[in-house]
Amino acid sequence: MTKISENILKTITEARVKPEPKWKFLVKNWSTLIMFGLSLLIGALSFAVMLDIMVRHDWDIYFYLHKTFLQYALLSLPYVWILLLALFAGVAYYDFIHIRGWYRHRVYLVVLASIFLSVGCGIVFFLAGFGKIIDRALTKNIPAYGLVKVNKEELWNHPDDGLLGGEIIEVKNENEFVLEDATGKQWEIRDSEAKLNSKNINKGESVELIGSREAGDKFVAKKIREADNEKEDDFIKQRKAEHSKEAKGGKEVENEKENKDSEKNEKSGAAERNE
């Protein structure tokens, strides 16, 4: 036995070091592998949501908002998902260097492979619609999420700048209809091209208009887009529910008044007959 071996054995004996069971190392290694896989999965889902937001964004309206394309792009990027993607890429790297035998592989190749895997899976998830599902679920259930993302309804609520969006509540004729915006305000819309029928625009559909505002609550639409019906947020739904409730309440009050007047007239008529 060499002197070095004797010193090691002496240190182990003096420190009373006991060997750890093999199962503990296996659990630790598998846990790290699972965390590594989960980090890649969450990164892929983050990329899917980010891609969905970017694809559905209206990139051609920056001119109407008096901004350069670069300014508009910087305001429109989904920074939350970019940070989340970067965060879980870092977590994946941290998990990898704690996997047993990691030193046998070139770290930069593993990092590049992880990035390509996350992006590739993210594209698949995006095409499968998972990006939209996650974005919709977070918007509906977590109010704070809606505050950190670009609000498309707000972007399309600049009538003085030529942008107006909302839901069609009445179609008057072939080139006129009434639109209710995100705040519940009603607008009289005139289609300058008089081609509503060819656009298949009907009552209840959400649209985005590019045009110019006229006096009062009138708007001339030069371009009409069919908007994503699923993008309607809870605020708009709440406004519509309030309007519906108010209208219903008004009708009930009116009916009650009519009933009272009818009863009063009947009593008056009966009194006159008795006389």
Secondary structure by P-SEA (a helix, b strand, c coil): ccaaaaaaaaaaaaaccccccaaaaaaaaaaaaaaaaaaaaaaaaaaaaaaaaaaaccccccccccccaaaaaaaccaaaaaaaaaaaaaaaaaaaaaccccccccaaaaaaaaaaaaaaaaaaaaaaaaaaaaaaaaaaccaaaaaaccccccccccccccbbbbbbccccccccbbbbcccccccccccccccccccccccccccccccccccccbbbbccccccccccccaaaaaaaaaaaaaaaaaaaaaaaaaaaaaaaaaaaaaaaaac
